Each structure stands twice: as C-alpha cells, then as structure tokens.
Amino acid sequence: MKSTTIVFTGPRQVDLTEIEVPEPGPGEFTIQTLVSLMSMGTELICYRGEFEPGTHWHSWVKYPFYPGYSCVGRVIEVGEQVTDFHEGDRVFCNVSHRQYANISGAAVKVPDEISDEEASW
C-alpha cells in the first residue's frame, strides 16, 4: 500500500510524496490517519532550517525530515500477535504526517465521546 506523506527535503523545501507501507508484521497494526496535529512553532523551525550548530534543533533535524508527531487514526489491519487493537478502533499515536502507518505498541484507544481533533492534543 502507498501512503501520501509530507517531507521536508531541505531548508524551506517541502514535498508531498508516496512511501510504501508494508503489511503489518507480528505485533503491528496499520492505521489510516484521520487527524494529524501540527505544531506551527516546532514545524516552522524544522521547515526553515534556521538553527545554530550545536543546538538541539541542529542535532535533531536531518533532511529529509518527516514532520509531525501526534495523530488519531483508525485501525484498518492487524498483524499477528496483536490482541489489544482491532480493525475499526480509533487510536492516538505518535506518527509523522502521513496517510497510513504501521504502529507497534505505542498507541492508546480513543473513547467514542472524544472527537478526533480533541484526541490529537
């Protein structure tokens, strides 16, 4: 399956690209992103690439850089050995801005009474 993904290819350069998402392996499940939270301050700094050598930003942001870290998605496929998540579950997880992603463990089910937008926070 292909996933449309945002990538900063260099300072002040952004591309919308497709990456391959393999079938979920043992202990993994695949989500389709519903909402991806953007941090305008953090992501703008990463996009601009204007940081001093030796700073946290300089050591963290390496191009190509895949921005994003907070999303809500719906489980669309479950790999072997996954017992806590099922197709149709809504989950919060730490994933960059992308259409589909494989998740291994670090996710939380979102209760029905919480909206996708609220849960992304």
Secondary structure, DSSP 4 states (H G I P E B T S, - for coil): -EEEEEEEEETTEEEEEEEE-PPP-TT-EEEEEEEE---HHHHHHHHHT---TTSHHHHH--SSB-----EEEEEEEE-TT--S--TT-EEEE---SBSEEEE-S-EEEPPTTS-HHHHH-
